[in-house]
C-alpha cells in the first residue's frame, strides 16, 4: 500500500523533462521587476538557468558564458533568467560584477527551485540545471551539472522554441506589482 504512494510522490516532484510542461512562476529579479514564465514564453523561448552559489568558479564560468553569448540569444528571441537561492543583495553584486544583461532571480526560500525539483538534499541550494522553455511552457531542452555550464545546447534549442510570429504584447512585459511566487 505504501509503494504506490511513494511512487506517486516521486513522480509528482520529478524534474521536468523534454516535452513536459514547465512549472509556471511569478518572480522578482534583483531590480524588483516581475517576470511570469507563462507570459514570457509568448515572446520566445526562456532559458531558466539554476545555479548553486554566486561568486563560485563554476557559476561564474556559466554566467560569463551566457553574458558573452547574450546577443545570440536575443537574435533567437530568447531570454535568460538566472536563478539562485542566494539573497537579492548578493545576486545584485554578482550580476554587476559579471556585467550580465539578463535578470538574476533570488529564490532564498527555494520555492521555484523546489517546483523544478532541483534542490540539493538537506540544504536550500539549487543543483546546476538549465531548462529551455518554449511555447505553452513546453520544455525543449534540459542540461544538468557540467553540461549546464556551457550554454551552447540551450542556445541551439532556442531556435526550436521561437514563436511563429512574435506579436508585441504588453502582457509579456515584466509586471511591477505581482508577488514573487511559483504558480501552477
C-alpha positions in Angstrom: 0.0 0.0 0.0 2.9 2.4 0.8 4.7 1.7 -2.5 2.1 3.4 -4.8 2.0 6.4 -2.5 5.9 6.7 -2.6 5.9 6.3 -6.4 3.2 8.9 -6.8 5.1 11.3 -4.6 8.3 10.8 -6.5 6.6 11.4 -9.9 4.8 14.5 -8.6 8.1 16.1 -7.7 10.1 14.9 -10.7 12.5 17.2 -12.5 10.8 18.4 -15.7 12.0 16.6 -18.8 11.9 17.4 -22.6 8.2 17.6 -23.6 6.9 18.2 -20.1 5.1 21.4 -19.1 7.4 23.5 -17.0 6.1 24.8 -13.7 4.9 28.3 -14.0 6.2 31.0 -11.8 5.9 34.7 -10.9 9.2 36.1 -9.6 11.0 39.4 -8.9 14.6 40.0 -10.1 17.3 41.9 -8.2 15.9 45.2 -9.6 12.4 44.4 -8.4 11.0 43.7 -11.9 8.4 40.9 -12.1 8.6 38.0 -14.6 5.8 35.5 -15.3 7.0 32.4 -17.2 3.7 31.7 -18.9 3.7 35.3 -20.3 7.4 35.4 -21.2 7.2 32.2 -23.4 4.6 34.0 -25.6 7.5 36.2 -26.9 10.0 33.4 -27.3 12.0 30.7 -25.5 13.2 31.3 -22.0 16.4 29.8 -20.6 15.7 29.1 -16.9 19.2 28.6 -15.5 19.5 27.4 -11.9 23.0 27.8 -10.4 24.2 26.9 -6.9 26.1 29.9 -5.5 27.1 33.3 -6.6 30.9 34.0 -6.9 31.9 30.4 -7.2 34.1 29.2 -10.1 31.6 27.0 -11.9 28.7 29.5 -11.6 31.0 32.4 -12.6 32.1 30.5 -15.7 28.5 29.6 -16.6 27.0 33.0 -16.3 30.0 34.7 -18.0 29.3 32.3 -21.0 25.6 33.4 -21.0 26.7 37.1 -20.8 29.2 36.6 -23.7 26.5 35.0 -25.9 23.6 37.1 -24.8 23.3 38.9 -28.2 23.0 35.5 -29.9 20.2 34.5 -27.5 18.3 37.8 -28.2 18.6 37.2 -32.0 16.7 33.9 -31.4 14.1 35.9 -29.5 15.2 34.1 -26.3 15.8 35.4 -22.8 17.7 34.2 -19.8 16.5 34.1 -16.2 19.3 33.1 -13.8 18.1 31.6 -10.5 19.9 31.1 -7.3 18.9 30.6 -3.7 21.3 33.5 -2.8 19.7 36.6 -1.4 18.9 39.6 -3.6 21.9 41.8 -2.5 24.4 39.0 -3.2 22.9 38.3 -6.6 22.9 42.1 -7.4 26.6 42.3 -6.7 27.3 39.1 -8.7 25.3 40.4 -11.7 27.1 43.8 -11.5 30.5 42.1 -11.4 29.7 40.0 -14.4 28.0 42.9 -16.2 25.3 40.4 -17.1 22.5 41.9 -19.3 19.8 39.5 -18.1 17.8 39.2 -14.9 19.1 37.4 -11.8 16.3 35.9 -9.7 16.8 35.4 -5.9 15.0 32.4 -4.6 16.3 32.3 -1.0 13.3 30.2 0.2 13.8 27.8 -2.7 10.2 27.9 -3.9 11.0 27.8 -7.6 13.9 25.5 -7.0 11.6 23.1 -5.3 8.9 23.5 -8.0 11.5 22.3 -10.6 12.8 19.7 -8.1 16.4 20.9 -8.4 17.1 21.5 -4.7 20.1 19.8 -3.1 19.1 17.4 -0.3 19.1 18.9 3.2 20.0 22.5 2.2 18.2 25.2 0.3 20.7 25.4 -2.6 19.9 24.5 -6.2 21.6 22.0 -8.3 23.1 23.3 -11.6 20.2 22.8 -14.1 19.2 24.6 -17.3 15.7 24.3 -18.8 14.8 25.8 -22.2 11.1 26.5 -22.1 9.2 27.2 -25.3 5.6 27.9 -26.3 2.9 26.7 -23.9 5.7 26.2 -21.3 6.9 23.0 -23.0 10.4 22.0 -22.0 12.6 22.0 -25.1 16.0 21.1 -23.5 17.4 20.1 -20.1 21.1 20.3 -19.2 22.5 19.5 -15.7 25.8 19.6 -13.9 28.8 20.4 -16.1 26.7 20.2 -19.2 24.8 23.3 -17.9 27.9 25.4 -17.6 28.2 25.6 -21.4 25.2 27.4 -22.9 25.7 26.0 -26.4 22.9 23.4 -26.2 20.5 25.7 -24.6 21.1 28.4 -27.2 20.7 25.9 -30.0 17.4 24.9 -28.5 16.1 28.5 -28.6 15.8 28.3 -32.4 13.3 25.4 -31.9 11.2 27.4 -29.4 10.7 30.6 -31.3 7.0 31.6 -31.8 5.8 31.5 -35.4 5.0 35.2 -35.2 6.2 37.2 -32.2 3.3 39.6 -31.6 4.0 42.6 -29.5 2.2 42.1 -26.2 2.1 44.2 -23.1 1.1 41.2 -21.1 4.5 39.6 -21.6 6.4 42.6 -20.3 7.6 42.4 -16.7 4.9 43.5 -14.4 5.6 45.8 -11.5 3.3 44.7 -8.6 3.0 40.9 -8.7 4.3 38.9 -5.7 7.2 36.5 -6.2 5.9 33.0 -6.0 5.7 29.9 -8.1 2.3 29.3 -9.6 0.7 26.2 -11.0 
